[in-house]
Amino acid sequence: MIITAHWSATSPERINDYHVEFGAKVTIPTTLNNKLKTINDAKEVDWNELKSLFNIYKNVDFNVATTYGTYDINHDPRDGSPDIEVGALSMGGEHVGTTGPWGQWPYTYAHSWMHAGIIGRICKLKNIDPLGSFNDSNMQHNPLFNVSTHAERAIQTPDGPSANLRPSYGYFIFSGDPDSRWDITVRDVSEASKLSSPATAFTLAIENSKWIRNAAHSVMENGITDFWELNQ
């Protein structure tokens, strides 16, 4: 099994599109969000405080693969098992583009830590190594990773006929593909200005996918006693 982090381009209301969805109940407090920006170890996160700000919904059993969420990689290419999709209910509304302001419900550092918290728990439940990787000759920019963002999956998918602006960008932003994806290229709307450069956006997509893997690993390493009903 593999896991992919998404954002939904919707309001924080449940849409039943992903295996697991989570949405903010309130506007994320600026003080908390700024604190979460500087944290890289799960033991430094006040999980009770953070989780209290979000609703979490489990929609699909983890043993069931969807057919639409991550295009050419809805299954683990090694054995056909599911790509478990975790969607942040965010990025809906007007002006959601690479330059911001990312609509009424932007993705934040708090969302990125919730992604890590949920993914770490799924990895524990399904015995997935969040730092694990593998090669696949049908994809580009190997290795692929057990845990990734949709932005990184888009970059690693071979260029399609519409992706005619930049070779090796897959269906990532700036590729030319009109149905491009860039979830989670950066972890907060405050970093949106960094996406004006195609090369910088490409690098950030790789870096922030790595951040989510490492953060999910940190969640597991620091121990999990409450699975947030993801084991139901």
Secondary structure as the mmCIF struct_conf table of DSSP 4:
data_model
#
loop_
_struct_conf.conf_type_id
_struct_conf.id
_struct_conf.beg_label_comp_id
_struct_conf.beg_label_asym_id
_struct_conf.beg_label_seq_id
_struct_conf.end_label_comp_id
_struct_conf.end_label_asym_id
_struct_conf.end_label_seq_id
STRN STRN1 ILE A 2 TRP A 7
BEND BEND1 ALA A 9 ALA A 9
STRN STRN2 THR A 10 THR A 10
BEND BEND2 PRO A 12 GLU A 13
BEND BEND3 ASN A 16 ASN A 16
BEND BEND4 TYR A 18 HIS A 19
STRN STRN3 VAL A 20 ALA A 24
BEND BEND5 LYS A 25 VAL A 26
HELX_LH_PP_P HELX_LH_PP_P1 THR A 27 PRO A 29
HELX_RH_AL_P HELX_RH_AL_P1 THR A 30 LYS A 37
TURN_TY1_P TURN_TY1_P1 THR A 38 THR A 38
BEND BEND6 ASP A 41 ASP A 41
HELX_RH_3T_P HELX_RH_3T_P1 ALA A 42 GLU A 44
BEND BEND7 VAL A 45 VAL A 45
HELX_RH_AL_P HELX_RH_AL_P2 TRP A 47 LYS A 51
TURN_TY1_P TURN_TY1_P2 SER A 52 LEU A 53
STRN STRN4 PHE A 54 LYS A 58
BEND BEND8 VAL A 60 VAL A 60
TURN_TY1_P TURN_TY1_P3 PHE A 62 ASN A 63
BEND BEND9 VAL A 64 VAL A 64
BEND BEND10 THR A 67 TYR A 68
TURN_TY1_P TURN_TY1_P4 GLY A 69 THR A 70
HELX_RH_3T_P HELX_RH_3T_P2 TYR A 71 ILE A 73
BEND BEND11 ASN A 74 ASN A 74
STRN STRN5 HIS A 75 HIS A 75
TURN_TY1_P TURN_TY1_P5 PRO A 77 ASP A 79
STRN STRN6 PRO A 82 PRO A 82
STRN STRN7 ASP A 83 ALA A 88
STRN STRN8 MET A 91 MET A 91
BEND BEND12 GLY A 93 GLU A 94
BEND BEND13 GLY A 97 GLY A 97
TURN_TY1_P TURN_TY1_P6 THR A 98 THR A 99
BEND BEND14 GLY A 100 GLY A 100
BEND BEND15 GLN A 104 TRP A 105
HELX_RH_AL_P HELX_RH_AL_P3 TYR A 109 LYS A 126
TURN_TY1_P TURN_TY1_P7 ASN A 127 ASN A 127
TURN_TY1_P TURN_TY1_P8 PRO A 130 LEU A 131
STRN STRN9 SER A 133 PHE A 134
TURN_TY1_P TURN_TY1_P9 SER A 137 ASN A 138
BEND BEND16 MET A 139 ASN A 142
HELX_LH_PP_P HELX_LH_PP_P2 PRO A 143 PRO A 143
STRN STRN10 LEU A 144 PHE A 145
BEND BEND17 ASN A 146 ASN A 146
STRN STRN11 VAL A 147 THR A 149
HELX_RH_AL_P HELX_RH_AL_P4 HIS A 150 GLN A 156
BEND BEND18 THR A 157 THR A 157
HELX_LH_PP_P HELX_LH_PP_P3 PRO A 158 ASP A 159
TURN_TY1_P TURN_TY1_P10 PRO A 161 SER A 162
BEND BEND19 LEU A 165 ARG A 166
TURN_TY1_P TURN_TY1_P11 PRO A 167 SER A 168
TURN_TY1_P TURN_TY1_P12 GLY A 170 TYR A 171
STRN STRN12 PHE A 172 PHE A 172
TURN_TY1_P TURN_TY1_P13 ILE A 173 PHE A 174
BEND BEND20 SER A 175 GLY A 176
TURN_TY1_P TURN_TY1_P14 PRO A 178 ASP A 179
STRN STRN13 ARG A 181 ARG A 181
TURN_TY1_P TURN_TY1_P15 ASP A 183 ILE A 184
BEND BEND21 THR A 185 ASP A 188
HELX_RH_3T_P HELX_RH_3T_P3 VAL A 189 SER A 196
BEND BEND22 SER A 197 SER A 197
HELX_RH_AL_P HELX_RH_AL_P5 PRO A 198 GLU A 221
TURN_TY1_P TURN_TY1_P16 ASN A 222 ASN A 222
BEND BEND23 THR A 225 THR A 225
TURN_TY1_P TURN_TY1_P17 TRP A 228 ASN A 231
#
